[in-house]
Amino acid sequence: MNIRIGTDGTMKLLYTEDLGDLNKFGTPRIRRASHVEPDKKGRWWANLKPVGGPKLGPFKRRTEALRAEVEWIEKRVL
């Protein structure tokens, strides 16, 4: 997991449920980074438009799209 902490103390991270309640760190501001959805042919796409990124895919499995989504976000957003 990558966590970026700014000079003002703000944290930027990719949320997972393993973190539990984010309120323990202060008041969270949560925003969507992407959408992982199937197309009409059953192929999976990771659309990173909410963070100014590309549409990744197609992938045969949802887990592959999720993995690509996390990798892209960790390298370019965090």
HELIX and SHEET records of a PDB file:
HELIX    1   1 GLU A   17  LEU A   19  5                                   3    
HELIX    2   2 LEU A   22  PHE A   25  5                                   4    
HELIX    3   3 LYS A   49  VAL A   51  5                                   3    
HELIX    4   4 ARG A   62  ARG A   76  1                                  15    
SHEET    1   A 2 ILE A   3  ILE A   5  0                                        
SHEET    2   A 2 MET A  11  LEU A  13 -1                                        
SHEET    1   B 3 HIS A  35  PRO A  38  0                                        
SHEET    2   B 3 TRP A  44  ASN A  47 -1                                        
SHEET    3   B 3 LYS A  55  PHE A  59 -1                                        
END                                                                             
